[in-house]
Amino acid sequence: MNKTDRIRELNDAFRRTMLGGRFVITNGVRSLGQTQLSKVVQLVQAFDAFEASNDPHQEHDFGSVDFDGKKIFWKIDYYDRQLKYGSENPANPAITMRVMTIMLAEEY
C-alpha cells in the first residue's frame, strides 16, 4: 500500500468511527443544538462523494455536506502526537494525531 492509500484509509476510518483522533466543533455548528449536531456528525461519517474537485490529493481529508439549508465543511489535519507541529508522516498513526474540524462554510 502506498503512502496516499494509507493516509486515505486512516482518514476514512477516523471519519467513520470517530476514533483515533480529536475533534473541533465550531461555535456555529454548536449553535445548531445537540440534536442537530448529532445529525451533522452522522452526515460527515457517511460522506463518500469524493472527486477530483474536493479531493485533489486523494486523501479523503475534506468534504462538505448540506444540512437544513446550511453548508457544513469538515477538514482533517495532521499533527504530531503533542499537537505542536504538523506530522512528519500522516501515514504513520504512531506519530500522527488526526484533528477533524466541523464548521459552517461561512466560518472557514
Secondary structure, 3 states (H helix, E strand, C coil): CCHHHHHHHHHHHHHHHCCCEEEEECHHHHCCCHHHHHHHHHHHHHCCCCCCCCCCCCCCCEEEEEECCEEEEEEEEEECCCCCCECCCCCCCCCCEEEEEEEEHHHC
